[in-house]
Amino acid sequence: MKTGIVENLTQQSIINVDGTPDENYALRILQAYRENCNCKFATGTNGECDNPLLITMNEHQDQRAELLNKAISKLIAI
């Protein structure tokens, strides 16, 4: 079984989002989820991926990132 490699993993777990009940709470949650979308799975140390399942998972990460970017932009505009 191959192990997925996540490069430049710097974000904290989502459970560590600042829970201060203020006007930016929802924004912090969305931003935490968005940061997690930067994680990509690879099958080698060079960052390449040839596993069809992992390729699909990476594509879904990109799709989630796009949707979260739109939501964050709309929330910031309020």
PDB file of N, CA, C and O in Angstrom:
ATOM      1  N   MET A   1       0.844  -1.190   0.000  1.00  0.00           N
ATOM      2  CA  MET A   1       0.000   0.000   0.000  1.00  0.00           C
ATOM      3  C   MET A   1       0.875   1.234   0.000  1.00  0.00           C
ATOM      4  O   MET A   1       1.808   1.342   0.795  1.00  0.00           O
ATOM      5  N   LYS A   2       0.578   2.156  -0.883  1.00  0.00           N
ATOM      6  CA  LYS A   2       1.358   3.386  -0.967  1.00  0.00           C
ATOM      7  C   LYS A   2       0.809   4.410   0.020  1.00  0.00           C
ATOM      8  O   LYS A   2      -0.383   4.421   0.329  1.00  0.00           O
ATOM      9  N   THR A   3       1.680   5.247   0.493  1.00  0.00           N
ATOM     10  CA  THR A   3       1.288   6.289   1.431  1.00  0.00           C
ATOM     11  C   THR A   3       1.208   7.615   0.703  1.00  0.00           C
ATOM     12  O   THR A   3       2.120   7.953  -0.053  1.00  0.00           O
ATOM     13  N   GLY A   4       0.144   8.375   0.907  1.00  0.00           N
ATOM     14  CA  GLY A   4       0.015   9.695   0.302  1.00  0.00           C
ATOM     15  C   GLY A   4       0.994  10.665   0.934  1.00  0.00           C
ATOM     16  O   GLY A   4       1.229  10.617   2.141  1.00  0.00           O
ATOM     17  N   ILE A   5       1.553  11.524   0.142  1.00  0.00           N
ATOM     18  CA  ILE A   5       2.486  12.524   0.630  1.00  0.00           C
ATOM     19  C   ILE A   5       1.833  13.886   0.475  1.00  0.00           C
ATOM     20  O   ILE A   5       1.325  14.223  -0.594  1.00  0.00           O
ATOM     21  N   VAL A   6       1.850  14.655   1.532  1.00  0.00           N
ATOM     22  CA  VAL A   6       1.284  15.990   1.500  1.00  0.00           C
ATOM     23  C   VAL A   6       2.443  16.963   1.681  1.00  0.00           C
ATOM     24  O   VAL A   6       3.079  16.995   2.735  1.00  0.00           O
ATOM     25  N   GLU A   7       2.708  17.742   0.662  1.00  0.00           N
ATOM     26  CA  GLU A   7       3.818  18.689   0.717  1.00  0.00           C
ATOM     27  C   GLU A   7       3.369  20.013   1.318  1.00  0.00           C
ATOM     28  O   GLU A   7       2.232  20.441   1.119  1.00  0.00           O
ATOM     29  N   ASN A   8       4.252  20.645   2.042  1.00  0.00           N
ATOM     30  CA  ASN A   8       4.018  21.972   2.618  1.00  0.00           C
ATOM     31  C   ASN A   8       2.741  22.015   3.453  1.00  0.00           C
ATOM     32  O   ASN A   8       1.961  22.964   3.363  1.00  0.00           O
ATOM     33  N   LEU A   9       2.538  20.993   4.255  1.00  0.00           N
ATOM     34  CA  LEU A   9       1.362  20.951   5.118  1.00  0.00           C
ATOM     35  C   LEU A   9       1.616  21.855   6.313  1.00  0.00           C
ATOM     36  O   LEU A   9       2.342  21.478   7.232  1.00  0.00           O
ATOM     37  N   THR A  10       1.029  23.037   6.309  1.00  0.00           N
ATOM     38  CA  THR A  10       1.292  24.007   7.374  1.00  0.00           C
ATOM     39  C   THR A  10       0.026  24.380   8.140  1.00  0.00           C
ATOM     40  O   THR A  10       0.112  25.000   9.200  1.00  0.00           O
ATOM     41  N   GLN A  11      -1.129  24.020   7.633  1.00  0.00           N
ATOM     42  CA  GLN A  11      -2.351  24.440   8.297  1.00  0.00           C
ATOM     43  C   GLN A  11      -2.629  23.588   9.528  1.00  0.00           C
ATOM     44  O   GLN A  11      -2.186  22.445   9.634  1.00  0.00           O
ATOM     45  N   GLN A  12      -3.368  24.175  10.446  1.00  0.00           N
ATOM     46  CA  GLN A  12      -3.771  23.465  11.645  1.00  0.00           C
ATOM     47  C   GLN A  12      -5.049  22.705  11.360  1.00  0.00           C
ATOM     48  O   GLN A  12      -5.753  22.969  10.385  1.00  0.00           O
ATOM     49  N   SER A  13      -5.324  21.778  12.218  1.00  0.00           N
ATOM     50  CA  SER A  13      -6.571  21.042  12.115  1.00  0.00           C
ATOM     51  C   SER A  13      -7.740  22.006  12.229  1.00  0.00           C
ATOM     52  O   SER A  13      -7.659  23.014  12.931  1.00  0.00           O
ATOM     53  N   ILE A  14      -8.828  21.690  11.535  1.00  0.00           N
ATOM     54  CA  ILE A  14      -9.995  22.559  11.552  1.00  0.00           C
ATOM     55  C   ILE A  14     -10.564  22.720  12.965  1.00  0.00           C
ATOM     56  O   ILE A  14     -11.171  23.747  13.269  1.00  0.00           O
ATOM     57  N   ILE A  15     -10.379  21.735  13.818  1.00  0.00           N
ATOM     58  CA  ILE A  15     -10.930  21.856  15.171  1.00  0.00           C
ATOM     59  C   ILE A  15     -10.254  22.968  15.965  1.00  0.00           C
ATOM     60  O   ILE A  15     -10.710  23.322  17.052  1.00  0.00           O
ATOM     61  N   ASN A  16      -9.160  23.524  15.421  1.00  0.00           N
ATOM     62  CA  ASN A  16      -8.451  24.591  16.115  1.00  0.00           C
ATOM     63  C   ASN A  16      -8.823  25.993  15.634  1.00  0.00           C
ATOM     64  O   ASN A  16      -8.093  26.947  15.901  1.00  0.00           O
ATOM     65  N   VAL A  17      -9.925  26.128  14.942  1.00  0.00           N
ATOM     66  CA  VAL A  17     -10.369  27.442  14.494  1.00  0.00           C
ATOM     67  C   VAL A  17     -10.749  28.264  15.722  1.00  0.00           C
ATOM     68  O   VAL A  17     -11.413  27.769  16.633  1.00  0.00           O
ATOM     69  N   ASP A  18     -10.322  29.517  15.733  1.00  0.00           N
ATOM     70  CA  ASP A  18     -10.671  30.419  16.828  1.00  0.00           C
ATOM     71  C   ASP A  18     -12.187  30.507  16.925  1.00  0.00           C
ATOM     72  O   ASP A  18     -12.841  30.984  15.998  1.00  0.00           O
ATOM     73  N   GLY A  19     -12.743  30.058  18.025  1.00  0.00           N
ATOM     74  CA  GLY A  19     -14.195  30.012  18.205  1.00  0.00           C
ATOM     75  C   GLY A  19     -14.788  31.239  18.851  1.00  0.00           C
ATOM     76  O   GLY A  19     -15.913  31.196  19.348  1.00  0.00           O
ATOM     77  N   THR A  20     -14.041  32.347  18.852  1.00  0.00           N
ATOM     78  CA  THR A  20     -14.584  33.573  19.424  1.00  0.00           C
ATOM     79  C   THR A  20     -15.862  33.951  18.692  1.00  0.00           C
ATOM     80  O   THR A  20     -15.854  34.099  17.470  1.00  0.00           O
ATOM     81  N   PRO A  21     -16.963  34.108  19.425  1.00  0.00           N
ATOM     82  CA  PRO A  21     -18.241  34.422  18.764  1.00  0.00           C
ATOM     83  C   PRO A  21     -18.311  35.889  18.344  1.00  0.00           C
ATOM     84  O   PRO A  21     -18.923  36.715  19.022  1.00  0.00           O
ATOM     85  N   ASP A  22     -17.678  36.195  17.222  1.00  0.00           N
ATOM     86  CA  ASP A  22     -17.731  37.557  16.697  1.00  0.00           C
ATOM     87  C   ASP A  22     -18.146  37.526  15.230  1.00  0.00           C
ATOM     88  O   ASP A  22     -18.482  36.467  14.698  1.00  0.00           O
ATOM     89  N   GLU A  23     -18.124  38.662  14.592  1.00  0.00           N
ATOM     90  CA  GLU A  23     -18.607  38.749  13.219  1.00  0.00           C
ATOM     91  C   GLU A  23     -17.698  38.039  12.210  1.00  0.00           C
ATOM     92  O   GLU A  23     -18.101  37.838  11.064  1.00  0.00           O
ATOM     93  N   ASN A  24     -16.516  37.665  12.600  1.00  0.00           N
ATOM     94  CA  ASN A  24     -15.593  36.978  11.690  1.00  0.00           C
ATOM     95  C   ASN A  24     -15.538  35.468  11.895  1.00  0.00           C
ATOM     96  O   ASN A  24     -14.739  34.785  11.255  1.00  0.00           O
ATOM     97  N   TYR A  25     -16.376  34.945  12.777  1.00  0.00           N
ATOM     98  CA  TYR A  25     -16.342  33.518  13.097  1.00  0.00           C
ATOM     99  C   TYR A  25     -16.595  32.648  11.852  1.00  0.00           C
ATOM    100  O   TYR A  25     -15.826  31.727  11.575  1.00  0.00           O
ATOM    101  N   ALA A  26     -17.647  32.933  11.120  1.00  0.00           N
ATOM    102  CA  ALA A  26     -17.963  32.138   9.920  1.00  0.00           C
ATOM    103  C   ALA A  26     -16.837  32.231   8.894  1.00  0.00           C
ATOM    104  O   ALA A  26     -16.515  31.245   8.230  1.00  0.00           O
ATOM    105  N   LEU A  27     -16.247  33.398   8.765  1.00  0.00           N
ATOM    106  CA  LEU A  27     -15.145  33.591   7.827  1.00  0.00           C
ATOM    107  C   LEU A  27     -13.939  32.727   8.222  1.00  0.00           C
ATOM    108  O   LEU A  27     -13.305  32.116   7.362  1.00  0.00           O
ATOM    109  N   ARG A  28     -13.628  32.677   9.511  1.00  0.00           N
ATOM    110  CA  ARG A  28     -12.497  31.858   9.960  1.00  0.00           C
ATOM    111  C   ARG A  28     -12.731  30.373   9.674  1.00  0.00           C
ATOM    112  O   ARG A  28     -11.800  29.656   9.308  1.00  0.00           O
ATOM    113  N   ILE A  29     -13.960  29.920   9.838  1.00  0.00           N
ATOM    114  CA  ILE A  29     -14.272  28.520   9.547  1.00  0.00           C
ATOM    115  C   ILE A  29     -14.048  28.227   8.064  1.00  0.00           C
ATOM    116  O   ILE A  29     -13.393  27.246   7.714  1.00  0.00           O
ATOM    117  N   LEU A  30     -14.591  29.078   7.198  1.00  0.00           N
ATOM    118  CA  LEU A  30     -14.425  28.874   5.756  1.00  0.00           C
ATOM    119  C   LEU A  30     -12.954  28.938   5.349  1.00  0.00           C
ATOM    120  O   LEU A  30     -12.503  28.159   4.509  1.00  0.00           O
ATOM    121  N   GLN A  31     -12.215  29.859   5.942  1.00  0.00           N
ATOM    122  CA  GLN A  31     -10.797  29.983   5.603  1.00  0.00           C
ATOM    123  C   GLN A  31     -10.010  28.744   6.038  1.00  0.00           C
ATOM    124  O   GLN A  31      -9.074  28.330   5.354  1.00  0.00           O
ATOM    125  N   ALA A  32     -10.387  28.161   7.164  1.00  0.00           N
ATOM    126  CA  ALA A  32      -9.710  26.942   7.622  1.00  0.00           C
ATOM    127  C   ALA A  32      -9.974  25.796   6.651  1.00  0.00           C
ATOM    128  O   ALA A  32      -9.057  25.056   6.294  1.00  0.00           O
ATOM    129  N   TYR A  33     -11.223  25.652   6.226  1.00  0.00           N
ATOM    130  CA  TYR A  33     -11.536  24.621   5.243  1.00  0.00           C
ATOM    131  C   TYR A  33     -10.791  24.896   3.934  1.00  0.00           C
ATOM    132  O   TYR A  33     -10.304  23.969   3.288  1.00  0.00           O
ATOM    133  N   ARG A  34     -10.707  26.160   3.550  1.00  0.00           N
ATOM    134  CA  ARG A  34     -10.014  26.520   2.307  1.00  0.00           C
ATOM    135  C   ARG A  34      -8.541  26.170   2.385  1.00  0.00           C
ATOM    136  O   ARG A  34      -7.979  25.646   1.423  1.00  0.00           O
ATOM    137  N   GLU A  35      -7.902  26.452   3.521  1.00  0.00           N
ATOM    138  CA  GLU A  35      -6.492  26.109   3.690  1.00  0.00           C
ATOM    139  C   GLU A  35      -6.265  24.615   3.526  1.00  0.00           C
ATOM    140  O   GLU A  35      -5.268  24.194   2.941  1.00  0.00           O
ATOM    141  N   ASN A  36      -7.180  23.825   4.037  1.00  0.00           N
ATOM    142  CA  ASN A  36      -7.042  22.372   3.917  1.00  0.00           C
ATOM    143  C   ASN A  36      -7.105  21.917   2.469  1.00  0.00           C
ATOM    144  O   ASN A  36      -6.616  20.836   2.141  1.00  0.00           O
ATOM    145  N   CYS A  37      -7.694  22.716   1.606  1.00  0.00           N
ATOM    146  CA  CYS A  37      -7.756  22.359   0.187  1.00  0.00           C
ATOM    147  C   CYS A  37      -6.385  22.447  -0.482  1.00  0.00           C
ATOM    148  O   CYS A  37      -6.220  21.966  -1.603  1.00  0.00           O
ATOM    149  N   ASN A  38      -5.413  23.044   0.177  1.00  0.00           N
ATOM    150  CA  ASN A  38      -4.062  23.120  -0.376  1.00  0.00           C
ATOM    151  C   ASN A  38      -3.346  21.779  -0.278  1.00  0.00           C
ATOM    152  O   ASN A  38      -2.316  21.582  -0.923  1.00  0.00           O
ATOM    153  N   CYS A  39      -3.870  20.864   0.513  1.00  0.00           N
ATOM    154  CA  CYS A  39      -3.265  19.538   0.651  1.00  0.00           C
ATOM    155  C   CYS A  39      -3.541  18.726  -0.608  1.00  0.00           C
ATOM    156  O   CYS A  39      -4.678  18.643  -1.073  1.00  0.00           O
ATOM    157  N   LYS A  40      -2.505  18.141  -1.141  1.00  0.00           N
ATOM    158  CA  LYS A  40      -2.634  17.285  -2.318  1.00  0.00           C
ATOM    159  C   LYS A  40      -1.977  15.944  -2.017  1.00  0.00           C
ATOM    160  O   LYS A  40      -1.000  15.870  -1.272  1.00  0.00           O
ATOM    161  N   PHE A  41      -2.517  14.909  -2.595  1.00  0.00           N
ATOM    162  CA  PHE A  41      -1.974  13.576  -2.424  1.00  0.00           C
ATOM    163  C   PHE A  41      -1.044  13.253  -3.577  1.00  0.00           C
ATOM    164  O   PHE A  41      -1.313  13.613  -4.723  1.00  0.00           O
ATOM    165  N   ALA A  42       0.052  12.573  -3.269  1.00  0.00           N
ATOM    166  CA  ALA A  42       1.018  12.172  -4.285  1.00  0.00           C
ATOM    167  C   ALA A  42       1.447  10.735  -4.012  1.00  0.00           C
ATOM    168  O   ALA A  42       1.330  10.243  -2.890  1.00  0.00           O
ATOM    169  N   THR A  43       1.940  10.078  -5.038  1.00  0.00           N
ATOM    170  CA  THR A  43       2.398   8.701  -4.881  1.00  0.00           C
ATOM    171  C   THR A  43       3.913   8.606  -4.880  1.00  0.00           C
ATOM    172  O   THR A  43       4.464   7.511  -4.770  1.00  0.00           O
ATOM    173  N   GLY A  44       4.580   9.719  -5.001  1.00  0.00           N
ATOM    174  CA  GLY A  44       6.037   9.728  -4.993  1.00  0.00           C
ATOM    175  C   GLY A  44       6.552  10.975  -4.310  1.00  0.00           C
ATOM    176  O   GLY A  44       5.785  11.893  -4.017  1.00  0.00           O
ATOM    177  N   THR A  45       7.836  11.010  -4.059  1.00  0.00           N
ATOM    178  CA  THR A  45       8.425  12.152  -3.365  1.00  0.00           C
ATOM    179  C   THR A  45       8.557  13.385  -4.243  1.00  0.00           C
ATOM    180  O   THR A  45       8.851  14.470  -3.740  1.00  0.00           O
ATOM    181  N   ASN A  46       8.346  13.238  -5.549  1.00  0.00           N
ATOM    182  CA  ASN A  46       8.458  14.374  -6.464  1.00  0.00           C
ATOM    183  C   ASN A  46       7.146  15.124  -6.637  1.00  0.00           C
ATOM    184  O   ASN A  46       7.077  16.070  -7.422  1.00  0.00           O
ATOM    185  N   GLY A  47       6.102  14.718  -5.920  1.00  0.00           N
ATOM    186  CA  GLY A  47       4.820  15.392  -5.984  1.00  0.00           C
ATOM    187  C   GLY A  47       3.901  14.908  -7.079  1.00  0.00           C
ATOM    188  O   GLY A  47       2.772  15.386  -7.198  1.00  0.00           O
ATOM    189  N   GLU A  48       4.369  13.958  -7.887  1.00  0.00           N
ATOM    190  CA  GLU A  48       3.534  13.433  -8.964  1.00  0.00           C
ATOM    191  C   GLU A  48       2.564  12.391  -8.417  1.00  0.00           C
ATOM    192  O   GLU A  48       2.794  11.780  -7.373  1.00  0.00           O
ATOM    193  N   CYS A  49       1.489  12.212  -9.148  1.00  0.00           N
ATOM    194  CA  CYS A  49       0.466  11.262  -8.720  1.00  0.00           C
ATOM    195  C   CYS A  49      -0.010  10.471  -9.929  1.00  0.00           C
ATOM    196  O   CYS A  49      -0.431  11.047 -10.932  1.00  0.00           O
ATOM    197  N   ASP A  50       0.059   9.142  -9.828  1.00  0.00           N
ATOM    198  CA  ASP A  50      -0.413   8.298 -10.924  1.00  0.00           C
ATOM    199  C   ASP A  50      -1.553   7.377 -10.490  1.00  0.00           C
ATOM    200  O   ASP A  50      -1.989   6.519 -11.258  1.00  0.00           O
ATOM    201  N   ASN A  51      -2.025   7.553  -9.282  1.00  0.00           N
ATOM    202  CA  ASN A  51      -3.113   6.738  -8.753  1.00  0.00           C
ATOM    203  C   ASN A  51      -4.447   7.399  -9.126  1.00  0.00           C
ATOM    204  O   ASN A  51      -4.684   8.539  -8.727  1.00  0.00           O
ATOM    205  N   PRO A  52      -5.319   6.725  -9.872  1.00  0.00           N
ATOM    206  CA  PRO A  52      -6.583   7.328 -10.303  1.00  0.00           C
ATOM    207  C   PRO A  52      -7.449   7.839  -9.138  1.00  0.00           C
ATOM    208  O   PRO A  52      -8.081   8.889  -9.253  1.00  0.00           O
ATOM    209  N   LEU A  53      -7.478   7.111  -8.038  1.00  0.00           N
ATOM    210  CA  LEU A  53      -8.266   7.555  -6.888  1.00  0.00           C
ATOM    211  C   LEU A  53      -7.709   8.854  -6.318  1.00  0.00           C
ATOM    212  O   LEU A  53      -8.463   9.783  -6.026  1.00  0.00           O
ATOM    213  N   LEU A  54      -6.396   8.917  -6.163  1.00  0.00           N
ATOM    214  CA  LEU A  54      -5.781  10.126  -5.618  1.00  0.00           C
ATOM    215  C   LEU A  54      -5.899  11.302  -6.578  1.00  0.00           C
ATOM    216  O   LEU A  54      -6.040  12.446  -6.146  1.00  0.00           O
ATOM    217  N   ILE A  55      -5.841  11.030  -7.865  1.00  0.00           N
ATOM    218  CA  ILE A  55      -6.034  12.098  -8.858  1.00  0.00           C
ATOM    219  C   ILE A  55      -7.425  12.688  -8.713  1.00  0.00           C
ATOM    220  O   ILE A  55      -7.596  13.907  -8.738  1.00  0.00           O
ATOM    221  N   THR A  56      -8.425  11.818  -8.560  1.00  0.00           N
ATOM    222  CA  THR A  56      -9.804  12.282  -8.372  1.00  0.00           C
ATOM    223  C   THR A  56      -9.938  13.070  -7.069  1.00  0.00           C
ATOM    224  O   THR A  56     -10.608  14.102  -7.027  1.00  0.00           O
ATOM    225  N   MET A  57      -9.302  12.582  -6.015  1.00  0.00           N
ATOM    226  CA  MET A  57      -9.361  13.292  -4.733  1.00  0.00           C
ATOM    227  C   MET A  57      -8.734  14.683  -4.858  1.00  0.00           C
ATOM    228  O   MET A  57      -9.261  15.647  -4.304  1.00  0.00           O
ATOM    229  N   ASN A  58      -7.618  14.794  -5.577  1.00  0.00           N
ATOM    230  CA  ASN A  58      -6.976  16.085  -5.795  1.00  0.00           C
ATOM    231  C   ASN A  58      -7.865  17.015  -6.619  1.00  0.00           C
ATOM    232  O   ASN A  58      -7.940  18.213  -6.348  1.00  0.00           O
ATOM    233  N   GLU A  59      -8.534  16.457  -7.622  1.00  0.00           N
ATOM    234  CA  GLU A  59      -9.462  17.267  -8.425  1.00  0.00           C
ATOM    235  C   GLU A  59     -10.600  17.792  -7.553  1.00  0.00           C
ATOM    236  O   GLU A  59     -11.007  18.945  -7.691  1.00  0.00           O
ATOM    237  N   HIS A  60     -11.105  16.963  -6.669  1.00  0.00           N
ATOM    238  CA  HIS A  60     -12.177  17.393  -5.766  1.00  0.00           C
ATOM    239  C   HIS A  60     -11.675  18.466  -4.797  1.00  0.00           C
ATOM    240  O   HIS A  60     -12.422  19.379  -4.446  1.00  0.00           O
ATOM    241  N   GLN A  61     -10.433  18.364  -4.367  1.00  0.00           N
ATOM    242  CA  GLN A  61      -9.852  19.413  -3.525  1.00  0.00           C
ATOM    243  C   GLN A  61      -9.877  20.745  -4.283  1.00  0.00           C
ATOM    244  O   GLN A  61     -10.237  21.778  -3.720  1.00  0.00           O
ATOM    245  N   ASP A  62      -9.492  20.712  -5.559  1.00  0.00           N
ATOM    246  CA  ASP A  62      -9.488  21.936  -6.369  1.00  0.00           C
ATOM    247  C   ASP A  62     -10.900  22.497  -6.528  1.00  0.00           C
ATOM    248  O   ASP A  62     -11.096  23.711  -6.473  1.00  0.00           O
ATOM    249  N   GLN A  63     -11.880  21.620  -6.723  1.00  0.00           N
ATOM    250  CA  GLN A  63     -13.267  22.065  -6.870  1.00  0.00           C
ATOM    251  C   GLN A  63     -13.775  22.684  -5.564  1.00  0.00           C
ATOM    252  O   GLN A  63     -14.450  23.713  -5.580  1.00  0.00           O
ATOM    253  N   ARG A  64     -13.447  22.051  -4.441  1.00  0.00           N
ATOM    254  CA  ARG A  64     -13.853  22.614  -3.146  1.00  0.00           C
ATOM    255  C   ARG A  64     -13.198  23.969  -2.924  1.00  0.00           C
ATOM    256  O   ARG A  64     -13.832  24.900  -2.425  1.00  0.00           O
ATOM    257  N   ALA A  65     -11.920  24.077  -3.298  1.00  0.00           N
ATOM    258  CA  ALA A  65     -11.202  25.343  -3.124  1.00  0.00           C
ATOM    259  C   ALA A  65     -11.878  26.459  -3.903  1.00  0.00           C
ATOM    260  O   ALA A  65     -12.025  27.574  -3.400  1.00  0.00           O
ATOM    261  N   GLU A  66     -12.285  26.165  -5.116  1.00  0.00           N
ATOM    262  CA  GLU A  66     -12.948  27.172  -5.950  1.00  0.00           C
ATOM    263  C   GLU A  66     -14.264  27.637  -5.313  1.00  0.00           C
ATOM    264  O   GLU A  66     -14.553  28.833  -5.264  1.00  0.00           O
ATOM    265  N   LEU A  67     -15.048  26.683  -4.832  1.00  0.00           N
ATOM    266  CA  LEU A  67     -16.321  27.033  -4.190  1.00  0.00           C
ATOM    267  C   LEU A  67     -16.093  27.824  -2.911  1.00  0.00           C
ATOM    268  O   LEU A  67     -16.807  28.791  -2.645  1.00  0.00           O
ATOM    269  N   LEU A  68     -15.112  27.426  -2.124  1.00  0.00           N
ATOM    270  CA  LEU A  68     -14.831  28.138  -0.877  1.00  0.00           C
ATOM    271  C   LEU A  68     -14.296  29.538  -1.159  1.00  0.00           C
ATOM    272  O   LEU A  68     -14.614  30.477  -0.429  1.00  0.00           O
ATOM    273  N   ASN A  69     -13.487  29.691  -2.208  1.00  0.00           N
ATOM    274  CA  ASN A  69     -13.005  31.027  -2.575  1.00  0.00           C
ATOM    275  C   ASN A  69     -14.171  31.959  -2.874  1.00  0.00           C
ATOM    276  O   ASN A  69     -14.169  33.116  -2.452  1.00  0.00           O
ATOM    277  N   LYS A  70     -15.161  31.461  -3.595  1.00  0.00           N
ATOM    278  CA  LYS A  70     -16.341  32.274  -3.915  1.00  0.00           C
ATOM    279  C   LYS A  70     -17.106  32.638  -2.648  1.00  0.00           C
ATOM    280  O   LYS A  70     -17.505  33.789  -2.467  1.00  0.00           O
ATOM    281  N   ALA A  71     -17.308  31.661  -1.776  1.00  0.00           N
ATOM    282  CA  ALA A  71     -18.044  31.911  -0.532  1.00  0.00           C
ATOM    283  C   ALA A  71     -17.310  32.909   0.354  1.00  0.00           C
ATOM    284  O   ALA A  71     -17.928  33.797   0.940  1.00  0.00           O
ATOM    285  N   ILE A  72     -15.998  32.762   0.451  1.00  0.00           N
ATOM    286  CA  ILE A  72     -15.205  33.680   1.266  1.00  0.00           C
ATOM    287  C   ILE A  72     -15.275  35.095   0.703  1.00  0.00           C
ATOM    288  O   ILE A  72     -15.416  36.060   1.454  1.00  0.00           O
ATOM    289  N   SER A  73     -15.176  35.217  -0.616  1.00  0.00           N
ATOM    290  CA  SER A  73     -15.268  36.546  -1.251  1.00  0.00           C
ATOM    291  C   SER A  73     -16.601  37.210  -0.961  1.00  0.00           C
ATOM    292  O   SER A  73     -16.660  38.405  -0.670  1.00  0.00           O
ATOM    293  N   LYS A  74     -17.669  36.433  -1.043  1.00  0.00           N
ATOM    294  CA  LYS A  74     -19.000  36.990  -0.775  1.00  0.00           C
ATOM    295  C   LYS A  74     -19.131  37.394   0.684  1.00  0.00           C
ATOM    296  O   LYS A  74     -19.715  38.436   0.980  1.00  0.00           O
ATOM    297  N   LEU A  75     -18.611  36.610   1.582  1.00  0.00           N
ATOM    298  CA  LEU A  75     -18.703  36.929   3.010  1.00  0.00           C
ATOM    299  C   LEU A  75     -17.890  38.161   3.354  1.00  0.00           C
ATOM    300  O   LEU A  75     -18.316  38.985   4.163  1.00  0.00           O
ATOM    301  N   ILE A  76     -16.721  38.291   2.742  1.00  0.00           N
ATOM    302  CA  ILE A  76     -15.888  39.473   2.985  1.00  0.00           C
ATOM    303  C   ILE A  76     -16.571  40.735   2.462  1.00  0.00           C
ATOM    304  O   ILE A  76     -16.416  41.812   3.039  1.00  0.00           O
ATOM    305  N   ALA A  77     -17.318  40.605   1.382  1.00  0.00           N
ATOM    306  CA  ALA A  77     -17.991  41.766   0.765  1.00  0.00           C
ATOM    307  C   ALA A  77     -19.153  42.284   1.594  1.00  0.00           C
ATOM    308  O   ALA A  77     -19.614  43.407   1.388  1.00  0.00           O
ATOM    309  N   ILE A  78     -19.626  41.480   2.525  1.00  0.00           N
ATOM    310  CA  ILE A  78     -20.782  41.903   3.339  1.00  0.00           C
ATOM    311  C   ILE A  78     -20.373  42.983   4.308  1.00  0.00           C
ATOM    312  O   ILE A  78     -21.203  43.468   5.078  1.00  0.00           O
TER     313      ILE A  78
END
